[in-house]
Amino acid sequence: MTKRSSIREGRNEGFFSRVYDVTRLVPYGRITSYGAIARYLGTAGSARMVGWALNSSHCNPEFIPAHRVVNRNGMLTGKHHFGNSTTMQQLLENEGFSVVDDRVVDFTEKFWDPMTEL
């Protein structure tokens, strides 16, 4: 059993931990959505729960690249959970993303889908 399949199947882990494990796998310079993570975990209707998990990720002692997770349209809907309203955008821009009006430009080209990538 690989680490990735154990994440998906939820072996010995809670939902938030599984969200964090998938989020850690999002490559630098790529972006995903709350819904894509939820679908990968087998909980397609729980995109909001993924968002709640990521809103709490700053409490985790390990780095969780929550800034790489946006809504299904590329909008920075979680930006207010990063200390101020520009931190999420700045983190994305540091990775080469362009963000205009709180939306990632070329979202579909940079989209990382755990269902096909893992």
C-alpha positions as CSV (number, residue, x, y, z in Angstrom):
1,M,0.0,0.0,0.0
2,T,1.5,3.3,-1.0
3,K,1.4,6.5,1.1
4,R,-0.9,8.1,-1.5
5,S,-3.4,5.3,-1.6
6,S,-3.5,5.3,2.2
7,I,-4.3,9.0,2.2
8,R,-7.2,8.4,-0.2
9,E,-8.6,5.5,1.8
10,G,-8.2,7.3,5.1
11,R,-6.3,4.7,6.9
12,N,-5.8,5.7,10.5
13,E,-6.3,9.4,9.9
14,G,-9.0,12.0,10.4
15,F,-10.5,14.1,7.7
16,F,-8.4,17.2,8.4
17,S,-5.2,15.2,8.4
18,R,-6.1,13.6,5.1
19,V,-6.8,17.0,3.6
20,Y,-3.4,18.2,4.9
21,D,-1.6,15.2,3.4
22,V,-3.1,15.8,-0.1
23,T,-2.4,19.5,0.1
24,R,1.2,18.9,0.9
25,L,1.4,17.0,-2.4
26,V,0.3,20.0,-4.5
27,P,3.5,20.8,-6.4
28,Y,5.1,24.3,-6.3
29,G,3.7,26.4,-9.1
30,R,0.5,24.4,-9.4
31,I,-2.9,25.0,-7.9
32,T,-6.0,22.9,-7.0
33,S,-9.5,23.4,-5.6
34,Y,-11.3,22.5,-2.5
35,G,-13.6,20.3,-4.5
36,A,-10.8,18.4,-6.3
37,I,-9.4,17.5,-2.9
38,A,-12.8,16.4,-1.6
39,R,-13.4,14.2,-4.7
40,Y,-10.0,12.6,-4.3
41,L,-10.8,11.8,-0.7
42,G,-14.0,10.2,-1.7
43,T,-16.2,12.9,-0.2
44,A,-17.2,14.9,-3.2
45,G,-19.8,16.9,-1.4
46,S,-17.4,18.2,1.3
47,A,-15.5,21.0,-0.5
48,R,-16.5,23.3,2.4
49,M,-15.1,20.9,4.9
50,V,-11.8,20.9,3.0
51,G,-11.9,24.7,3.3
52,W,-12.5,24.5,7.0
53,A,-9.6,22.1,7.4
54,L,-7.3,24.5,5.5
55,N,-8.5,27.4,7.5
56,S,-7.2,25.6,10.6
57,S,-4.0,24.4,8.9
58,H,-1.9,27.3,10.4
59,C,-2.2,25.4,13.7
60,N,-0.4,22.4,12.3
61,P,3.3,22.3,13.2
62,E,4.2,21.2,9.6
63,F,3.9,23.6,6.7
64,I,0.6,23.1,4.7
65,P,0.6,25.0,1.4
66,A,-3.0,26.0,1.8
67,H,-2.4,29.0,-0.5
68,R,-2.4,26.6,-3.4
69,V,-6.0,25.7,-2.9
70,V,-8.7,27.9,-4.3
71,N,-12.4,27.6,-5.3
72,R,-13.5,25.8,-8.5
73,N,-13.3,29.1,-10.5
74,G,-9.8,30.0,-9.3
75,M,-11.0,32.6,-6.8
76,L,-9.0,33.2,-3.6
77,T,-12.0,32.6,-1.4
78,G,-9.8,31.7,1.6
79,K,-7.6,34.8,1.5
80,H,-8.9,36.2,4.8
81,H,-7.5,33.2,6.7
82,F,-3.9,34.2,5.9
83,G,-3.5,37.0,8.4
84,N,-4.5,39.8,6.0
85,S,-6.3,40.0,2.6
86,T,-3.1,40.1,0.5
87,T,-0.9,37.3,1.9
88,M,-2.5,34.5,-0.1
89,Q,-2.1,36.5,-3.3
90,Q,1.5,37.3,-2.5
91,L,2.4,33.6,-1.8
92,L,0.9,32.6,-5.1
93,E,2.7,35.4,-7.0
94,N,5.9,34.3,-5.4
95,E,5.3,30.9,-7.1
96,G,4.8,32.6,-10.5
97,F,1.0,32.9,-10.5
98,S,-0.8,36.0,-11.8
99,V,-3.8,37.0,-9.7
100,V,-6.3,39.7,-11.0
101,D,-9.3,40.7,-8.9
102,D,-8.7,37.8,-6.5
103,R,-8.8,35.2,-9.4
104,V,-5.8,33.1,-10.6
105,V,-5.1,33.9,-14.2
106,D,-4.7,30.7,-16.4
107,F,-6.2,28.6,-13.6
108,T,-7.1,25.7,-15.8
109,E,-3.5,25.5,-17.3
110,K,-2.0,25.4,-13.8
111,F,-4.7,23.2,-12.2
112,W,-3.4,20.1,-10.4
113,D,-6.1,17.3,-10.0
114,P,-5.1,14.7,-7.4
115,M,-7.5,12.2,-9.1
116,T,-5.3,12.2,-12.2
117,E,-1.9,13.2,-10.8
118,L,-1.7,10.7,-7.9
